């Protein structure tokens, strides 16, 4: 018994002493994956968001995707490349959607709209003075972030970690919501965050551009449940249900 306790203490000590990968190390690893070449790479017929999620998952690319679209179904097309790097594949997908571009920063591949949303309407640029998560579940971290963005109401929410879900410890100061989502993606098992904004320029009551939920036909969510935050594992697939105007659809680990 004493031997087992000492062994566990030694393992814990080693875990705490092991250094976490630095931003430079993560960026170098990402650069290596993006420079990998593919031959006759075929995603078939799908939409651009699904194509990005599949490429990110297959090549283990941390991503932060910000998309602007009209509510309802998203157009599909054929995606196939004879010879390309992974980065060229991603840029090719994004290039099919006017007004979006790829930006690689801090170990994350970002897809961002170009000047389509005023800064004061973009909640991703909202600065959070303090964001601390002491060894918490990723679901609780997302809920906390949601409450800081929109503290209007959260009664009735039930949040529980998925079996085997990693926990996160964060201590961030004066960070944008986008920065926090990056940190959550890099520090947890959910490596892709996705925000879909409506192309309707009229803001919500809080003054932000309305978001759409990809889980229910890219429908707008209600003001009290804004914004829709999606944080996905590599391999998660979005299977939209018929579109309708909804509150928070309660997709558990993936959306708040």
PAPA-19321 format. One line per field, with one value per residue: residue number from 1; x, y, z of N, C-alpha, C in turn; residue in one letter. Coordinates in Angstrom, 2 decimals, m for minus. Example, Ala and Ser with C-alpha at 12.3 -4.5 7.8 and 13.67 -1.06 7.14 Angstrom:
resi <- 1	2
n_X <- 13.19	12.85
n_Y <- m5.69	m2.25
n_Z <- 7.80	7.08
ca_X <- 12.30	13.67
ca_Y <- m4.50	m1.06
ca_Z <- 7.80	7.14
c_X <- 13.20	12.90
c_Y <- m3.30	0.03
c_Z <- 7.80	7.87
resn <- A	S
END
This chain:
resi <- 1	2	3	4	5	6	7	8	9	10	11	12	13	14	15	16	17	18	19	20	21	22	23	24	25	26	27	28	29	30	31	32	33	34	35	36	37	38	39	40	41	42	43	44	45	46	47	48	49	50	51	52	53	54	55	56	57	58	59	60	61	62	63	64	65	66	67	68	69	70	71	72	73	74	75	76	77	78	79	80	81	82	83	84	85	86	87	88	89	90	91	92	93	94	95	96	97	98	99	100	101	102	103	104	105	106	107	108	109	110	111	112	113	114	115	116	117	118	119	120	121	122	123	124	125	126	127	128	129	130	131	132	133	134	135	136	137	138	139	140	141	142	143	144	145	146	147	148	149	150	151	152	153	154	155	156	157	158	159	160	161	162	163	164	165	166	167	168	169	170	171	172	173	174	175	176	177	178	179	180	181	182	183	184	185	186	187	188	189	190	191	192	193	194	195	196	197	198	199	200	201	202	203	204	205	206	207	208	209	210	211	212	213	214	215	216	217	218	219	220	221	222	223	224	225	226	227	228	229	230	231	232	233	234	235	236	237	238	239	240	241	242	243	244	245	246	247	248	249	250	251	252	253	254	255	256
n_X <- 0.83	1.88	3.89	2.39	1.16	3.39	4.28	2.14	2.34	4.81	4.28	2.38	3.99	5.82	4.09	3.28	5.70	6.34	6.89	4.52	3.72	5.18	4.00	5.54	6.51	4.09	3.31	5.33	4.89	2.34	2.97	4.45	2.50	0.77	2.35	2.45	1.96	m0.72	m2.16	m4.38	m6.67	m9.80	m12.82	m15.35	m18.78	m19.81	m20.40	m18.69	m18.03	m18.24	m16.23	m13.93	m13.94	m13.51	m10.98	m9.44	m9.78	m8.76	m6.06	m5.30	m5.45	m5.54	m8.22	m9.89	m12.85	m14.57	m17.50	m19.64	m22.96	m26.15	m29.23	m30.40	m30.08	m26.78	m24.74	m23.58	m20.69	m18.25	m15.24	m11.99	m8.56	m5.70	m2.87	m1.51	m0.60	m1.52	m2.14	m2.67	m4.97	m6.79	m6.83	m7.88	m10.48	m11.55	m11.24	m13.33	m15.44	m16.57	m15.09	m13.83	m10.88	m7.71	m5.87	m2.98	m2.09	m0.53	m0.46	m2.88	m5.11	m6.89	m10.01	m11.32	m13.69	m13.58	m13.63	m16.43	m18.01	m18.65	m16.30	m17.40	m19.66	m18.86	m18.62	m16.48	m14.28	m14.56	m13.19	m12.16	m11.75	m10.80	m10.28	m10.57	m10.01	m9.89	m8.74	m11.09	m14.07	m14.44	m16.93	m18.00	m16.22	m16.86	m19.51	m19.07	m17.68	m19.69	m21.53	m20.10	m20.10	m22.82	m24.76	m27.46	m29.34	m29.31	m30.73	m31.80	m29.99	m28.12	m25.08	m22.63	m19.63	m18.42	m17.82	m14.47	m13.57	m11.20	m9.79	m9.40	m7.07	m6.93	m5.65	m6.25	m5.77	m7.17	m8.01	m9.21	m12.39	m12.00	m9.28	m9.55	m11.12	m9.29	m7.35	m8.83	m9.25	m6.62	m5.86	m7.47	m9.40	m10.98	m10.65	m11.42	m12.97	m16.04	m17.79	m20.70	m21.87	m24.79	m25.66	m27.21	m27.19	m28.38	m28.10	m28.27	m30.21	m28.24	m26.33	m24.60	m23.59	m25.90	m25.80	m25.74	m26.98	m25.32	m26.33	m29.06	m30.11	m28.70	m29.93	m31.04	m30.33	m32.13	m32.19	m31.62	m30.12	m27.87	m24.27	m24.07	m21.87	m19.52	m17.58	m15.57	m14.57	m11.85	m13.07	m15.75	m18.98	m21.19	m24.56	m27.06	m30.38	m33.78	m34.32	m35.19	m36.37	m34.66	m34.04	m31.31	m30.14	m29.29	m27.15	m25.39	m22.14	m21.19	m22.23	m23.13
n_Y <- m1.20	1.27	1.52	1.81	4.29	6.00	5.66	6.78	9.42	10.10	9.94	11.99	14.16	14.18	14.76	17.39	18.66	18.46	20.44	22.57	22.72	25.43	28.53	29.00	26.41	25.09	26.55	25.89	23.15	23.27	24.60	22.63	20.67	22.07	22.40	19.91	17.70	16.81	14.35	13.92	14.56	14.24	15.52	15.19	16.18	18.89	21.40	24.55	25.02	22.46	21.22	22.58	21.75	19.02	18.89	20.14	18.26	15.86	16.44	17.33	20.11	22.92	25.19	28.34	29.41	31.92	32.85	34.35	34.40	34.02	33.22	29.81	27.08	26.04	26.50	23.84	22.31	20.77	19.46	19.02	18.17	17.88	18.10	19.56	21.62	21.24	23.72	25.15	23.82	24.54	27.34	27.40	26.42	28.45	30.55	30.28	31.52	34.69	37.52	36.40	35.30	33.60	33.45	32.83	32.35	32.30	29.47	28.63	28.17	30.65	31.54	34.33	37.04	39.78	42.93	43.02	43.23	45.69	46.66	47.19	45.68	43.11	40.45	38.79	40.39	41.63	42.66	40.84	41.37	39.64	36.20	33.27	29.85	27.33	24.32	23.26	21.90	21.82	22.52	24.05	26.15	27.27	28.04	29.95	31.86	32.56	33.76	36.02	37.43	37.73	38.33	37.93	35.76	32.46	30.49	27.19	25.87	22.96	21.59	19.31	17.43	15.56	12.00	11.19	13.65	16.26	18.47	21.96	24.55	27.88	31.20	34.19	37.56	40.67	39.86	39.14	37.78	36.05	35.38	33.94	31.77	30.60	29.80	27.95	26.03	25.20	24.23	22.10	19.12	19.84	21.14	22.93	25.96	27.56	30.21	31.49	34.19	36.16	37.57	39.75	43.12	44.35	44.78	42.80	43.29	43.76	44.95	43.54	41.73	39.38	35.87	32.60	29.30	26.41	23.93	23.76	24.15	26.53	28.64	31.78	32.61	33.37	36.64	36.54	34.28	34.70	34.86	32.19	29.77	27.57	24.76	22.33	18.85	17.38	15.62	15.79	16.18	18.34	18.13	19.55	20.30	20.85	24.29	26.85	29.51	29.79	29.31	28.70	25.64	23.62	21.74	20.52	19.67	21.11	23.61	26.85
n_Z <- 0.00	0.88	m0.98	m3.35	m2.91	m2.83	m5.42	m6.91	m6.01	m7.06	m9.80	m10.07	m9.34	m11.44	m13.56	m12.92	m13.14	m15.78	m18.60	m20.26	m23.78	m25.51	m27.04	m29.28	m29.85	m30.42	m32.65	m34.45	m34.76	m35.92	m38.29	m39.57	m40.07	m41.75	m43.99	m45.06	m47.84	m50.04	m52.20	m54.81	m53.21	m51.94	m50.94	m51.69	m52.31	m50.50	m47.91	m47.27	m44.55	m43.39	m44.91	m43.99	m41.29	m41.60	m42.84	m40.85	m38.80	m39.90	m40.34	m37.93	m37.09	m35.14	m35.03	m35.51	m36.47	m38.06	m39.45	m41.90	m42.84	m44.53	m42.84	m42.81	m45.19	m46.23	m49.06	m51.19	m52.70	m54.92	m53.62	m54.35	m54.76	m56.75	m56.34	m53.53	m50.70	m47.22	m46.16	m48.50	m49.30	m47.27	m47.66	m50.21	m49.81	m48.18	m49.93	m51.70	m50.61	m50.68	m49.09	m46.88	m45.14	m44.51	m41.52	m39.73	m36.45	m33.31	m33.05	m34.03	m36.73	m38.18	m39.56	m40.92	m41.32	m43.61	m42.64	m42.40	m40.18	m37.84	m35.31	m32.78	m32.82	m32.84	m30.90	m30.47	m30.31	m27.96	m24.89	m22.11	m18.77	m16.77	m16.73	m15.31	m14.92	m12.80	m13.08	m14.37	m15.98	m19.54	m20.40	m18.30	m18.41	m20.89	m20.37	m18.39	m19.87	m21.66	m19.91	m19.18	m21.52	m22.10	m19.62	m19.17	m18.68	m17.36	m16.20	m15.63	m17.21	m17.70	m17.06	m17.82	m17.80	m20.62	m20.70	m19.97	m20.80	m21.13	m18.62	m17.93	m17.11	m16.74	m16.73	m17.51	m18.55	m19.48	m22.10	m25.40	m26.44	m28.56	m28.15	m25.77	m26.58	m28.32	m26.43	m24.95	m26.92	m27.51	m25.06	m24.41	m25.25	m27.33	m30.32	m32.29	m32.74	m33.55	m34.94	m36.22	m37.84	m38.54	m41.72	m41.56	m40.83	m38.64	m35.21	m32.13	m29.08	m27.24	m28.73	m30.35	m33.32	m34.61	m33.95	m35.55	m35.13	m36.08	m35.66	m35.89	m38.62	m39.29	m37.88	m36.43	m33.03	m29.97	m28.40	m25.61	m25.41	m26.83	m27.31	m29.81	m28.96	m30.16	m29.68	m30.79	m30.98	m32.82	m35.51	m34.83	m36.24	m37.95	m38.12	m39.36	m38.18	m39.36	m40.19	m37.84	m35.73	m32.76	m29.23	m27.02	m28.18	m26.56	m26.98	m25.34	m24.91	m26.99	m27.64	m26.43
ca_X <- 0.00	2.78	4.58	1.45	0.98	4.61	4.30	1.18	2.88	5.89	3.67	1.82	5.09	6.37	3.11	3.32	6.98	6.48	6.52	3.54	4.29	5.12	3.34	6.50	6.51	2.83	3.32	6.22	4.17	1.29	3.61	4.82	1.29	0.25	3.21	2.31	1.35	m1.73	m2.30	m5.73	m7.42	m11.19	m13.81	m16.68	m19.66	m20.19	m20.33	m17.36	m17.79	m17.96	m14.93	m12.90	m13.93	m12.94	m9.54	m8.86	m9.79	m7.89	m4.65	m5.13	m5.16	m6.38	m8.83	m10.91	m13.57	m15.60	m18.18	m20.81	m23.85	m27.57	m29.86	m30.89	m29.13	m25.53	m24.51	m22.61	m19.96	m17.28	m13.91	m10.99	m7.27	m4.75	m1.63	m1.58	m0.27	m2.71	m2.47	m3.30	m6.32	m7.60	m6.99	m8.75	m11.85	m11.95	m11.27	m14.59	m16.42	m16.13	m15.04	m13.19	m9.48	m7.04	m4.80	m2.37	m1.59	m0.50	m0.71	m4.25	m5.50	m8.13	m10.75	m11.95	m14.30	m12.82	m14.30	m17.87	m18.69	m17.99	m15.67	m18.26	m20.72	m18.22	m18.35	m15.18	m13.28	m14.83	m12.10	m12.56	m10.70	m10.23	m10.92	m9.85	m10.63	m8.98	m8.98	m12.52	m14.49	m14.51	m18.31	m18.14	m15.44	m17.66	m20.65	m18.56	m17.40	m20.98	m22.11	m19.38	m20.52	m24.24	m25.18	m28.92	m30.03	m28.84	m31.50	m32.25	m28.91	m27.49	m23.79	m21.84	m18.54	m18.52	m16.89	m13.11	m13.25	m10.08	m10.08	m8.53	m6.70	m6.57	m5.61	m6.05	m6.06	m7.35	m7.98	m10.43	m13.12	m11.29	m8.08	m9.98	m11.52	m8.03	m6.73	m9.64	m9.00	m5.26	m5.67	m8.45	m9.55	m11.82	m9.61	m11.94	m14.12	m16.79	m18.80	m21.37	m22.63	m25.77	m25.28	m28.11	m26.39	m29.09	m27.56	m29.17	m30.46	m26.96	m25.49	m23.71	m24.14	m26.57	m25.15	m26.58	m26.55	m25.21	m26.95	m30.47	m30.30	m28.14	m31.00	m30.64	m30.75	m32.81	m31.30	m31.20	m29.20	m26.69	m24.05	m23.87	m20.45	m19.34	m16.21	m15.71	m13.43	m11.53	m13.93	m17.16	m19.66	m22.40	m25.69	m28.12	m31.79	m34.52	m34.14	m36.26	m35.82	m34.53	m33.20	m30.17	m30.64	m28.88	m26.36	m24.45	m20.73	m20.73	m22.76	m23.77
ca_Y <- 0.00	2.42	1.60	2.35	5.73	6.68	5.64	7.78	10.75	10.34	10.20	13.34	15.13	14.24	15.46	18.82	19.21	18.44	21.75	22.60	23.24	26.88	28.99	28.80	24.98	24.77	27.18	25.11	21.91	23.62	24.90	21.35	20.02	22.85	22.23	18.55	17.69	15.79	13.98	13.48	14.68	14.42	15.61	15.00	17.35	19.31	22.86	25.04	24.83	21.03	20.94	23.05	20.89	17.73	19.07	20.37	17.01	14.84	16.81	17.80	21.54	23.78	26.21	29.25	29.75	32.95	32.80	35.20	33.85	34.24	32.07	28.76	26.08	26.54	25.91	22.77	22.19	19.68	19.85	18.01	18.74	16.90	18.29	20.80	21.51	21.36	25.14	25.53	23.26	25.42	28.64	27.18	26.33	29.79	31.42	30.15	32.35	36.09	38.28	35.67	34.98	32.76	34.09	31.87	33.14	31.67	28.03	28.38	28.67	31.40	31.99	35.57	37.90	41.01	44.21	42.92	43.49	46.75	46.12	47.29	44.68	41.80	40.04	38.12	41.40	42.13	42.35	40.32	41.81	38.52	34.92	32.23	28.52	26.50	22.88	23.10	21.23	22.73	23.00	25.14	27.28	27.89	28.69	31.14	32.84	33.02	34.66	37.28	38.13	38.03	37.86	38.13	34.65	31.10	29.57	25.99	25.21	21.83	21.40	18.19	17.05	14.29	11.02	11.28	15.01	16.88	19.67	23.07	25.56	29.11	32.44	35.18	38.94	41.61	39.06	39.16	36.51	35.20	34.87	32.95	30.58	29.97	29.15	26.77	25.03	24.67	23.61	21.05	18.16	20.40	21.88	23.84	26.77	28.02	31.24	31.85	35.42	36.45	38.67	40.87	44.09	44.86	44.09	42.36	44.33	44.02	45.71	42.67	41.06	38.14	34.62	31.51	27.99	25.46	22.66	23.78	24.80	27.88	29.54	32.78	32.31	34.47	37.61	36.12	33.14	35.09	34.33	30.75	29.40	26.17	24.27	20.96	17.94	16.87	14.49	16.12	16.56	19.13	17.60	20.50	19.96	21.89	25.65	27.54	30.48	29.01	29.73	27.81	24.31	22.67	20.66	20.01	19.98	21.79	24.95	27.59
ca_Z <- 0.00	0.96	m2.27	m4.34	m2.64	m3.27	m6.89	m7.39	m5.72	m8.01	m11.10	m10.01	m9.33	m12.80	m14.39	m12.63	m13.55	m17.24	m19.15	m21.32	m25.02	m25.65	m28.26	m30.38	m30.19	m31.07	m33.97	m35.30	m35.07	m36.86	m39.57	m40.18	m40.58	m42.87	m45.16	m45.60	m49.17	m50.32	m53.60	m55.14	m51.96	m52.38	m49.88	m52.27	m52.35	m49.15	m47.77	m46.90	m43.12	m43.19	m45.52	m43.07	m40.11	m41.97	m43.04	m39.53	m38.05	m40.51	m40.21	m36.55	m37.16	m34.29	m35.88	m35.04	m37.70	m37.98	m40.75	m42.06	m43.85	m44.33	m42.19	m43.69	m45.69	m46.77	m50.39	m51.30	m53.96	m54.93	m53.14	m54.72	m55.12	m57.30	m55.60	m52.74	m49.28	m46.38	m46.08	m49.77	m49.28	m46.40	m48.32	m51.37	m49.30	m47.73	m51.10	m52.42	m49.92	m50.73	m47.85	m45.79	m45.41	m43.52	m40.75	m38.82	m35.34	m32.00	m33.08	m34.47	m38.06	m38.08	m40.74	m40.45	m42.34	m43.87	m42.49	m42.59	m38.92	m37.04	m34.10	m31.60	m32.94	m32.89	m29.52	m30.42	m29.99	m26.62	m23.96	m20.81	m17.84	m16.02	m17.04	m14.58	m14.83	m12.03	m13.26	m14.60	m17.21	m20.67	m20.47	m17.33	m18.92	m21.94	m19.75	m17.73	m20.92	m22.17	m18.92	m19.21	m22.74	m21.99	m18.29	m19.04	m18.01	m17.60	m15.38	m16.31	m17.94	m17.03	m17.70	m17.28	m18.71	m21.29	m20.15	m20.49	m21.27	m20.42	m17.82	m18.30	m16.13	m17.45	m15.98	m18.57	m18.19	m20.58	m23.32	m26.19	m26.46	m29.53	m27.46	m24.78	m27.32	m28.75	m25.28	m24.64	m27.95	m27.38	m23.75	m24.16	m26.33	m28.38	m31.03	m33.31	m32.35	m34.72	m34.73	m37.47	m37.72	m39.57	m42.61	m41.26	m40.07	m37.47	m34.03	m31.06	m28.07	m26.57	m29.63	m31.10	m34.51	m34.24	m34.36	m36.01	m34.66	m37.19	m35.29	m36.27	m39.91	m39.29	m37.43	m35.42	m31.66	m29.31	m27.77	m24.28	m25.51	m27.61	m28.65	m29.94	m28.88	m30.56	m29.51	m31.26	m31.08	m34.14	m35.85	m34.66	m37.47	m37.80	m38.89	m39.03	m38.23	m40.11	m39.65	m37.13	m34.77	m31.54	m28.12	m26.96	m28.46	m25.54	m27.54	m24.34	m24.90	m28.19	m27.87	m25.33
c_X <- 0.86	3.50	3.68	1.25	2.19	4.69	3.36	1.69	3.98	5.33	3.09	2.90	5.67	5.43	3.17	4.63	7.15	6.04	5.47	4.19	4.13	4.37	4.24	6.52	5.23	2.76	4.19	5.57	3.07	1.86	3.98	3.61	0.73	1.07	3.16	1.58	0.35	m1.79	m3.68	m6.60	m8.84	m12.13	m15.23	m17.46	m20.13	m20.17	m18.98	m17.04	m17.45	m16.59	m13.80	m12.80	m13.27	m11.43	m8.85	m8.76	m8.78	m6.42	m4.33	m4.65	m6.07	m6.92	m9.79	m11.61	m14.66	m16.22	m19.34	m21.68	m25.29	m28.17	m30.36	m29.79	m27.89	m25.22	m23.43	m21.93	m18.93	m15.91	m12.93	m9.72	m6.36	m3.44	m1.73	m1.02	m1.57	m3.12	m3.16	m4.73	m7.24	m7.87	m7.91	m10.21	m12.36	m12.09	m12.56	m15.69	m15.95	m16.12	m14.46	m11.73	m8.91	m5.94	m4.29	m1.68	m1.64	m0.82	m2.11	m4.44	m6.86	m8.71	m11.56	m12.59	m13.53	m13.73	m15.81	m18.65	m17.96	m17.45	m16.59	m19.45	m20.16	m17.85	m17.02	m14.05	m13.52	m13.70	m12.66	m11.43	m10.02	m11.01	m10.08	m10.66	m9.65	m9.36	m10.47	m12.83	m14.60	m15.92	m18.53	m17.37	m16.22	m18.86	m20.22	m18.28	m18.71	m21.62	m21.42	m19.77	m21.96	m24.77	m26.69	m29.62	m29.36	m29.58	m31.94	m31.18	m28.36	m26.21	m23.04	m20.80	m18.83	m17.53	m15.51	m12.70	m12.13	m10.56	m9.05	m8.25	m6.20	m6.56	m5.23	m6.48	m6.16	m7.23	m9.29	m11.11	m12.46	m10.04	m8.45	m10.40	m10.29	m7.40	m7.50	m9.39	m7.62	m5.07	m6.62	m8.48	m10.43	m11.03	m10.12	m13.10	m14.73	m17.82	m19.38	m22.23	m23.66	m25.25	m26.22	m27.36	m27.08	m28.64	m28.66	m29.37	m29.17	m25.99	m24.54	m24.41	m24.73	m25.78	m26.19	m26.08	m26.48	m25.95	m28.43	m30.61	m29.77	m29.22	m30.45	m31.13	m31.40	m31.82	m30.76	m30.20	m27.98	m25.45	m23.96	m22.37	m20.31	m17.87	m16.23	m14.41	m13.08	m12.41	m15.40	m17.76	m20.92	m23.47	m26.89	m29.51	m32.52	m34.46	m35.40	m35.61	m35.83	m33.84	m31.99	m30.65	m30.17	m28.11	m25.22	m23.05	m20.32	m21.18	m23.33	m24.30
c_Y <- 1.25	2.61	2.21	3.85	6.51	6.74	6.69	9.20	11.10	10.67	11.60	14.40	15.30	15.02	16.97	19.46	19.26	19.78	21.62	23.14	24.76	27.24	28.77	27.34	24.59	25.35	26.40	23.80	22.16	23.89	23.63	20.65	20.75	22.69	20.83	18.60	16.55	15.56	13.39	13.43	15.08	14.40	15.38	16.30	17.68	20.83	23.26	24.83	23.38	20.67	21.39	22.16	19.55	17.82	19.29	19.10	16.01	15.15	17.42	19.25	22.28	24.94	27.08	29.82	30.78	33.09	33.78	34.61	34.26	33.03	31.06	27.85	26.76	25.78	24.84	22.80	21.07	20.20	18.71	18.72	17.63	16.92	19.60	20.54	21.63	22.82	25.62	25.00	24.17	26.75	28.54	27.11	27.72	30.74	31.33	31.03	33.80	36.73	37.55	35.38	34.15	33.57	33.08	32.64	32.33	30.19	27.65	28.94	29.35	31.66	33.19	36.33	39.20	42.23	44.19	43.28	44.61	46.16	46.13	46.33	43.25	41.35	39.32	39.09	42.05	41.72	41.96	40.62	40.64	37.26	33.81	30.95	27.63	25.01	22.59	22.34	22.26	23.31	24.17	26.37	28.02	28.64	29.98	32.24	33.42	34.02	36.01	38.11	38.61	37.50	37.86	37.01	33.33	30.10	28.38	25.29	24.08	21.51	20.27	17.78	15.70	13.32	11.14	12.65	15.60	18.09	20.73	23.96	26.78	30.28	33.54	36.55	39.80	40.91	39.21	37.80	35.54	34.59	33.75	31.66	29.84	29.19	27.89	25.66	24.38	23.89	22.47	20.07	18.65	21.45	22.86	24.64	27.41	29.05	31.61	33.07	35.52	37.58	39.87	41.87	44.62	44.10	43.61	43.52	44.70	44.77	44.88	42.11	39.71	36.93	33.59	30.21	27.02	24.17	22.61	24.66	26.21	28.91	30.57	32.36	33.55	35.37	37.12	34.99	33.45	35.12	32.81	30.48	27.91	25.80	22.77	20.16	17.76	15.66	14.74	16.57	17.35	18.55	18.48	19.88	21.06	23.25	26.13	28.54	29.82	29.80	28.81	26.38	23.25	21.50	20.27	20.54	20.88	23.23	25.54	28.89
c_Z <- 0.00	m0.36	m3.34	m4.17	m3.12	m4.78	m7.46	m7.17	m6.70	m9.38	m11.15	m10.06	m10.73	m13.71	m14.18	m13.10	m15.06	m17.81	m20.24	m22.59	m25.09	m26.93	m29.46	m30.82	m30.91	m32.48	m34.94	m35.71	m36.09	m38.24	m40.31	m40.79	m41.80	m44.14	m45.74	m46.93	m49.29	m51.82	m53.82	m53.87	m52.29	m51.17	m50.39	m52.31	m50.94	m49.10	m47.21	m45.42	m42.82	m43.75	m44.59	m41.83	m40.43	m42.19	m41.69	m38.72	m38.60	m40.30	m38.85	m36.49	m36.17	m35.13	m35.09	m36.25	m37.41	m39.36	m40.75	m43.15	m43.55	m43.62	m43.21	m44.18	m46.28	m48.06	m50.35	m52.66	m53.83	m54.50	m53.46	m55.17	m55.63	m56.54	m54.83	m51.35	m48.49	m46.26	m47.35	m49.86	m48.46	m47.08	m49.53	m50.94	m48.93	m48.91	m51.90	m51.81	m49.91	m49.34	m46.67	m46.17	m44.27	m42.84	m39.73	m37.70	m34.06	m31.99	m33.51	m35.88	m37.92	m39.47	m40.29	m41.60	m42.45	m43.75	m42.61	m41.33	m38.19	m35.75	m32.90	m31.66	m32.89	m31.48	m29.38	m30.07	m28.64	m25.67	m22.60	m19.83	m17.14	m16.37	m16.42	m14.58	m14.08	m12.14	m13.42	m15.86	m18.33	m20.80	m19.51	m17.79	m20.00	m21.36	m19.06	m18.75	m21.45	m21.21	m18.90	m20.43	m22.61	m20.66	m18.09	m18.30	m18.36	m16.73	m16.20	m17.10	m17.08	m17.76	m17.02	m18.29	m19.36	m20.66	m20.80	m20.97	m20.44	m19.64	m18.17	m17.10	m16.89	m16.48	m16.96	m18.09	m19.45	m21.93	m24.08	m26.10	m27.43	m28.91	m26.48	m25.47	m27.87	m27.61	m24.88	m25.65	m27.79	m26.08	m23.44	m25.33	m27.46	m29.14	m32.08	m32.73	m33.59	m34.30	m36.08	m37.21	m38.84	m40.46	m42.45	m40.39	m38.82	m36.23	m33.09	m30.09	m27.33	m27.46	m30.47	m32.34	m34.09	m34.75	m34.77	m35.41	m35.83	m36.92	m35.68	m37.52	m40.01	m38.98	m36.46	m34.05	m31.05	m28.58	m26.43	m24.29	m26.37	m26.72	m28.64	m29.96	m29.18	m30.43	m29.75	m31.14	m32.55	m34.39	m35.61	m35.99	m37.13	m38.71	m38.59	m39.11	m39.01	m39.41	m38.95	m36.19	m33.39	m30.45	m28.14	m27.15	m27.51	m26.08	m26.63	m24.51	m26.04	m28.32	m26.58	m25.90
resn <- X	X	X	X	X	X	X	X	X	X	X	X	X	X	X	X	X	X	X	X	X	X	X	X	X	X	X	X	X	X	X	X	X	X	X	X	X	X	X	X	X	X	X	X	X	X	X	X	X	X	X	X	X	X	X	X	X	X	X	X	X	X	X	X	X	X	X	X	X	X	X	X	X	X	X	X	X	X	X	X	X	X	X	X	X	X	X	X	X	X	X	X	X	X	X	X	X	X	X	X	X	X	X	X	X	X	X	X	X	X	X	X	X	X	X	X	X	X	X	X	X	X	X	X	X	X	X	X	X	X	X	X	X	X	X	X	X	X	X	X	X	X	X	X	X	X	X	X	X	X	X	X	X	X	X	X	X	X	X	X	X	X	X	X	X	X	X	X	X	X	X	X	X	X	X	X	X	X	X	X	X	X	X	X	X	X	X	X	X	X	X	X	X	X	X	X	X	X	X	X	X	X	X	X	X	X	X	X	X	X	X	X	X	X	X	X	X	X	X	X	X	X	X	X	X	X	X	X	X	X	X	X	X	X	X	X	X	X	X	X	X	X	X	X	X	X	X	X	X	X	X	X	X	X	X	X
END
